[in-house]
Structures are given as structure tokens and as C-alpha cells.
């Protein structure tokens, strides 16, 4: 947890820089949103992570399409945080969708 305490302000700063330099809807911004969301989850701040994951998902869907592996990872992140909040049905649906996208795009033999 101590590492994530330091990670949150660093990821927040990186996110701000990327938003200003490459634009708020760039896929690299989505990666920073996910990193920040993950750091917040490491601190059990799941509610704060959800809007970051949702924004990353929207960016990746717009930039890459609904069937891209990055979209699957975004759905998976949301599913994990929903599960941590006890939102089991929502989590299951998201994780199943993420799994379907990964199977379709990478195949059953891919280690992801």
C-alpha cells in the first residue's frame, strides 16, 4: 500500500501532462487513467477508480473499437472493482464480455 500512496500523485501528474500534450481522448491517456485507477484500488478506493475506468473504456472504444483487447482489459478492470464492491451480477457480465473479446481477438492459446 505504501507504494500506491506514492503512485497516485505520480499517475495524477502524468495524466495531467498527457491530457495537455496529446489531448484528453488519446489512447495513452486511457492507459494513465487505468494506472491511476489501479493505484486507487490498491488503496481500497474502489469508488474513486470507477469513473477513471469508465473514461478509459470510452476512450478505448472510440479509438480502437468495441472488440479490441484494450477494451477487454478495461471491462475486466471494471468487473474486478465491481466484484470488490459486491456488485456480483454487474461484475460477472463485464468479466464474461472481456473474456469473449479476448478469445475472439487473441485466441484460446494466448496467455492473456
Secondary structure, 3 states (H helix, E strand, C coil): CHHHHHHHHHHHHHHHHHHHHHCCCCHHHHHHHHHHHHHHHHCCCHHHHHHHHHHHHHHHHHHHCCCCHHHHHHHHHHHHHHHHCCCHHHHHHHHHHHHHHHHHHHCCCCCC
